[in-house]
Amino acid sequence: MAKKKRFKVVYEENGWSESIRILCDQETGVCYLTQFVGFGSSVTALLDQDGKPVRMPRQAQT
């Protein structure tokens, strides 16, 4: 039986030398923004206007 992946890509935007993705942690529902530019990359949690992590609704995670 295949193991379920923890992170799901919910948005992806690709350019000539960069890639931006929003990932959803399927265990916690928290969304993360990843950016790859050239040889560098970064990851950060998406935050709402109150500084709390953005969470996907349960039904949207599957």
MODELLER restraints for C-alpha pairs under 7 A, 6 or more apart:
rsr = mdl.restraints
at = mdl.atoms
rsr.add(forms.Gaussian(group=physical.xy_distance, feature=features.Distance(at['CA:6:A'], at['CA:25:A']), mean=5.84, stdev=0.5))
rsr.add(forms.Gaussian(group=physical.xy_distance, feature=features.Distance(at['CA:6:A'], at['CA:26:A']), mean=5.41, stdev=0.5))
rsr.add(forms.Gaussian(group=physical.xy_distance, feature=features.Distance(at['CA:6:A'], at['CA:27:A']), mean=6.65, stdev=0.5))
rsr.add(forms.Gaussian(group=physical.xy_distance, feature=features.Distance(at['CA:7:A'], at['CA:23:A']), mean=6.06, stdev=0.5))
rsr.add(forms.Gaussian(group=physical.xy_distance, feature=features.Distance(at['CA:7:A'], at['CA:24:A']), mean=5.46, stdev=0.5))
rsr.add(forms.Gaussian(group=physical.xy_distance, feature=features.Distance(at['CA:7:A'], at['CA:25:A']), mean=4.69, stdev=0.5))
rsr.add(forms.Gaussian(group=physical.xy_distance, feature=features.Distance(at['CA:7:A'], at['CA:26:A']), mean=5.84, stdev=0.5))
rsr.add(forms.Gaussian(group=physical.xy_distance, feature=features.Distance(at['CA:8:A'], at['CA:23:A']), mean=5.45, stdev=0.5))
rsr.add(forms.Gaussian(group=physical.xy_distance, feature=features.Distance(at['CA:8:A'], at['CA:24:A']), mean=5.22, stdev=0.5))
rsr.add(forms.Gaussian(group=physical.xy_distance, feature=features.Distance(at['CA:8:A'], at['CA:25:A']), mean=6.70, stdev=0.5))
rsr.add(forms.Gaussian(group=physical.xy_distance, feature=features.Distance(at['CA:8:A'], at['CA:26:A']), mean=6.93, stdev=0.5))
rsr.add(forms.Gaussian(group=physical.xy_distance, feature=features.Distance(at['CA:9:A'], at['CA:21:A']), mean=6.77, stdev=0.5))
rsr.add(forms.Gaussian(group=physical.xy_distance, feature=features.Distance(at['CA:9:A'], at['CA:22:A']), mean=5.99, stdev=0.5))
rsr.add(forms.Gaussian(group=physical.xy_distance, feature=features.Distance(at['CA:9:A'], at['CA:23:A']), mean=4.57, stdev=0.5))
rsr.add(forms.Gaussian(group=physical.xy_distance, feature=features.Distance(at['CA:9:A'], at['CA:24:A']), mean=6.46, stdev=0.5))
rsr.add(forms.Gaussian(group=physical.xy_distance, feature=features.Distance(at['CA:10:A'], at['CA:22:A']), mean=5.71, stdev=0.5))
rsr.add(forms.Gaussian(group=physical.xy_distance, feature=features.Distance(at['CA:10:A'], at['CA:23:A']), mean=5.76, stdev=0.5))
rsr.add(forms.Gaussian(group=physical.xy_distance, feature=features.Distance(at['CA:10:A'], at['CA:24:A']), mean=6.65, stdev=0.5))
rsr.add(forms.Gaussian(group=physical.xy_distance, feature=features.Distance(at['CA:11:A'], at['CA:21:A']), mean=5.48, stdev=0.5))
rsr.add(forms.Gaussian(group=physical.xy_distance, feature=features.Distance(at['CA:11:A'], at['CA:22:A']), mean=5.08, stdev=0.5))
rsr.add(forms.Gaussian(group=physical.xy_distance, feature=features.Distance(at['CA:12:A'], at['CA:20:A']), mean=5.79, stdev=0.5))
rsr.add(forms.Gaussian(group=physical.xy_distance, feature=features.Distance(at['CA:12:A'], at['CA:21:A']), mean=4.44, stdev=0.5))
rsr.add(forms.Gaussian(group=physical.xy_distance, feature=features.Distance(at['CA:12:A'], at['CA:22:A']), mean=6.61, stdev=0.5))
rsr.add(forms.Gaussian(group=physical.xy_distance, feature=features.Distance(at['CA:13:A'], at['CA:19:A']), mean=5.88, stdev=0.5))
rsr.add(forms.Gaussian(group=physical.xy_distance, feature=features.Distance(at['CA:13:A'], at['CA:20:A']), mean=5.19, stdev=0.5))
rsr.add(forms.Gaussian(group=physical.xy_distance, feature=features.Distance(at['CA:13:A'], at['CA:21:A']), mean=6.41, stdev=0.5))
rsr.add(forms.Gaussian(group=physical.xy_distance, feature=features.Distance(at['CA:14:A'], at['CA:20:A']), mean=6.35, stdev=0.5))
rsr.add(forms.Gaussian(group=physical.xy_distance, feature=features.Distance(at['CA:17:A'], at['CA:37:A']), mean=5.89, stdev=0.5))
rsr.add(forms.Gaussian(group=physical.xy_distance, feature=features.Distance(at['CA:17:A'], at['CA:38:A']), mean=5.77, stdev=0.5))
rsr.add(forms.Gaussian(group=physical.xy_distance, feature=features.Distance(at['CA:18:A'], at['CA:36:A']), mean=5.35, stdev=0.5))
rsr.add(forms.Gaussian(group=physical.xy_distance, feature=features.Distance(at['CA:18:A'], at['CA:37:A']), mean=4.36, stdev=0.5))
rsr.add(forms.Gaussian(group=physical.xy_distance, feature=features.Distance(at['CA:18:A'], at['CA:38:A']), mean=6.53, stdev=0.5))
rsr.add(forms.Gaussian(group=physical.xy_distance, feature=features.Distance(at['CA:19:A'], at['CA:35:A']), mean=5.67, stdev=0.5))
rsr.add(forms.Gaussian(group=physical.xy_distance, feature=features.Distance(at['CA:19:A'], at['CA:36:A']), mean=5.11, stdev=0.5))
rsr.add(forms.Gaussian(group=physical.xy_distance, feature=features.Distance(at['CA:19:A'], at['CA:37:A']), mean=6.68, stdev=0.5))
rsr.add(forms.Gaussian(group=physical.xy_distance, feature=features.Distance(at['CA:20:A'], at['CA:34:A']), mean=5.72, stdev=0.5))
rsr.add(forms.Gaussian(group=physical.xy_distance, feature=features.Distance(at['CA:20:A'], at['CA:35:A']), mean=4.56, stdev=0.5))
rsr.add(forms.Gaussian(group=physical.xy_distance, feature=features.Distance(at['CA:20:A'], at['CA:36:A']), mean=6.55, stdev=0.5))
rsr.add(forms.Gaussian(group=physical.xy_distance, feature=features.Distance(at['CA:21:A'], at['CA:33:A']), mean=5.84, stdev=0.5))
rsr.add(forms.Gaussian(group=physical.xy_distance, feature=features.Distance(at['CA:21:A'], at['CA:34:A']), mean=5.24, stdev=0.5))
rsr.add(forms.Gaussian(group=physical.xy_distance, feature=features.Distance(at['CA:21:A'], at['CA:35:A']), mean=6.56, stdev=0.5))
rsr.add(forms.Gaussian(group=physical.xy_distance, feature=features.Distance(at['CA:22:A'], at['CA:31:A']), mean=6.55, stdev=0.5))
rsr.add(forms.Gaussian(group=physical.xy_distance, feature=features.Distance(at['CA:22:A'], at['CA:32:A']), mean=5.53, stdev=0.5))
rsr.add(forms.Gaussian(group=physical.xy_distance, feature=features.Distance(at['CA:22:A'], at['CA:33:A']), mean=4.63, stdev=0.5))
rsr.add(forms.Gaussian(group=physical.xy_distance, feature=features.Distance(at['CA:22:A'], at['CA:34:A']), mean=6.31, stdev=0.5))
rsr.add(forms.Gaussian(group=physical.xy_distance, feature=features.Distance(at['CA:23:A'], at['CA:31:A']), mean=5.54, stdev=0.5))
rsr.add(forms.Gaussian(group=physical.xy_distance, feature=features.Distance(at['CA:23:A'], at['CA:32:A']), mean=5.16, stdev=0.5))
rsr.add(forms.Gaussian(group=physical.xy_distance, feature=features.Distance(at['CA:23:A'], at['CA:33:A']), mean=6.46, stdev=0.5))
rsr.add(forms.Gaussian(group=physical.xy_distance, feature=features.Distance(at['CA:24:A'], at['CA:30:A']), mean=5.81, stdev=0.5))
rsr.add(forms.Gaussian(group=physical.xy_distance, feature=features.Distance(at['CA:24:A'], at['CA:31:A']), mean=4.48, stdev=0.5))
rsr.add(forms.Gaussian(group=physical.xy_distance, feature=features.Distance(at['CA:24:A'], at['CA:32:A']), mean=6.42, stdev=0.5))
rsr.add(forms.Gaussian(group=physical.xy_distance, feature=features.Distance(at['CA:25:A'], at['CA:31:A']), mean=6.35, stdev=0.5))
rsr.add(forms.Gaussian(group=physical.xy_distance, feature=features.Distance(at['CA:26:A'], at['CA:61:A']), mean=5.92, stdev=0.5))
rsr.add(forms.Gaussian(group=physical.xy_distance, feature=features.Distance(at['CA:29:A'], at['CA:55:A']), mean=4.88, stdev=0.5))
rsr.add(forms.Gaussian(group=physical.xy_distance, feature=features.Distance(at['CA:29:A'], at['CA:56:A']), mean=5.09, stdev=0.5))
rsr.add(forms.Gaussian(group=physical.xy_distance, feature=features.Distance(at['CA:30:A'], at['CA:53:A']), mean=6.24, stdev=0.5))
rsr.add(forms.Gaussian(group=physical.xy_distance, feature=features.Distance(at['CA:30:A'], at['CA:54:A']), mean=5.77, stdev=0.5))
rsr.add(forms.Gaussian(group=physical.xy_distance, feature=features.Distance(at['CA:30:A'], at['CA:55:A']), mean=4.40, stdev=0.5))
rsr.add(forms.Gaussian(group=physical.xy_distance, feature=features.Distance(at['CA:30:A'], at['CA:56:A']), mean=6.51, stdev=0.5))
rsr.add(forms.Gaussian(group=physical.xy_distance, feature=features.Distance(at['CA:31:A'], at['CA:45:A']), mean=6.05, stdev=0.5))
rsr.add(forms.Gaussian(group=physical.xy_distance, feature=features.Distance(at['CA:31:A'], at['CA:46:A']), mean=5.75, stdev=0.5))
rsr.add(forms.Gaussian(group=physical.xy_distance, feature=features.Distance(at['CA:31:A'], at['CA:54:A']), mean=5.76, stdev=0.5))
rsr.add(forms.Gaussian(group=physical.xy_distance, feature=features.Distance(at['CA:31:A'], at['CA:55:A']), mean=5.88, stdev=0.5))
rsr.add(forms.Gaussian(group=physical.xy_distance, feature=features.Distance(at['CA:31:A'], at['CA:56:A']), mean=7.00, stdev=0.5))
rsr.add(forms.Gaussian(group=physical.xy_distance, feature=features.Distance(at['CA:32:A'], at['CA:43:A']), mean=6.72, stdev=0.5))
rsr.add(forms.Gaussian(group=physical.xy_distance, feature=features.Distance(at['CA:32:A'], at['CA:44:A']), mean=5.54, stdev=0.5))
rsr.add(forms.Gaussian(group=physical.xy_distance, feature=features.Distance(at['CA:32:A'], at['CA:45:A']), mean=4.25, stdev=0.5))
rsr.add(forms.Gaussian(group=physical.xy_distance, feature=features.Distance(at['CA:32:A'], at['CA:46:A']), mean=5.32, stdev=0.5))
rsr.add(forms.Gaussian(group=physical.xy_distance, feature=features.Distance(at['CA:33:A'], at['CA:43:A']), mean=5.68, stdev=0.5))
rsr.add(forms.Gaussian(group=physical.xy_distance, feature=features.Distance(at['CA:33:A'], at['CA:44:A']), mean=5.41, stdev=0.5))
rsr.add(forms.Gaussian(group=physical.xy_distance, feature=features.Distance(at['CA:33:A'], at['CA:45:A']), mean=6.14, stdev=0.5))
rsr.add(forms.Gaussian(group=physical.xy_distance, feature=features.Distance(at['CA:33:A'], at['CA:46:A']), mean=6.22, stdev=0.5))
rsr.add(forms.Gaussian(group=physical.xy_distance, feature=features.Distance(at['CA:34:A'], at['CA:42:A']), mean=5.60, stdev=0.5))
rsr.add(forms.Gaussian(group=physical.xy_distance, feature=features.Distance(at['CA:34:A'], at['CA:43:A']), mean=4.46, stdev=0.5))
rsr.add(forms.Gaussian(group=physical.xy_distance, feature=features.Distance(at['CA:34:A'], at['CA:44:A']), mean=6.68, stdev=0.5))
rsr.add(forms.Gaussian(group=physical.xy_distance, feature=features.Distance(at['CA:35:A'], at['CA:41:A']), mean=5.43, stdev=0.5))
rsr.add(forms.Gaussian(group=physical.xy_distance, feature=features.Distance(at['CA:35:A'], at['CA:42:A']), mean=5.34, stdev=0.5))
rsr.add(forms.Gaussian(group=physical.xy_distance, feature=features.Distance(at['CA:35:A'], at['CA:43:A']), mean=6.66, stdev=0.5))
rsr.add(forms.Gaussian(group=physical.xy_distance, feature=features.Distance(at['CA:36:A'], at['CA:42:A']), mean=6.70, stdev=0.5))
rsr.add(forms.Gaussian(group=physical.xy_distance, feature=features.Distance(at['CA:45:A'], at['CA:53:A']), mean=6.38, stdev=0.5))
rsr.add(forms.Gaussian(group=physical.xy_distance, feature=features.Distance(at['CA:46:A'], at['CA:53:A']), mean=5.71, stdev=0.5))
rsr.add(forms.Gaussian(group=physical.xy_distance, feature=features.Distance(at['CA:46:A'], at['CA:54:A']), mean=5.55, stdev=0.5))
rsr.add(forms.Gaussian(group=physical.xy_distance, feature=features.Distance(at['CA:47:A'], at['CA:53:A']), mean=4.44, stdev=0.5))
rsr.add(forms.Gaussian(group=physical.xy_distance, feature=features.Distance(at['CA:47:A'], at['CA:54:A']), mean=5.32, stdev=0.5))
rsr.add(forms.Gaussian(group=physical.xy_distance, feature=features.Distance(at['CA:48:A'], at['CA:54:A']), mean=5.84, stdev=0.5))
